[in-house]
């Protein structure tokens, strides 16, 4: 029995789930975008990297990506907190397999949303370092999701998850 399975045996009250998710949100919704959009251009300058600034186009595309990304991420988090009775964090996982709402479009809508939003910040700032950082974070997250989280979901939800996995794309939403 994995640690994830053991953690999933306990359901936490909604107030506790919200508090823990809010604290984690500081890292994912504030710190990472700040590093990408503010730190990225500074590191680009220090490393003498060219920028990819195209005036207002950067802001329009970047804000659009960030808006879509944050929408998907927040929608997924709301579903995890309420309908899933858990959090996005492995130590307080959902109690039920979520297959509706944002989860009907892809199996990892929060990850899709966060990565899309981070890419939006990099585009808006016109930073190469920020874009490379987003690619590195994406790679690490995908490795985690594929190697650890999917195994844990199979352990907890069995055939129901395997069936869902066959029907719904991994990360890029399928809009019907």
Secondary structure, 3 states (H helix, E strand, C coil): CCHHHHHCCCCCCHHHHHHHHHHHHHHHHHHHHHHHHHHHHHHHHHCCCCCCCCCHHHHHHHHHHHHHHHHHHHHHHHHHHCCCCCCCCHHHCCCCCCCCHHHHCCCCHHHHHHHHHHHHHHHHHCCHHHHHHHHHHHHHHHHHHHHHHHHHHHHHHCHHHHHHHHHCCCCCCCCC
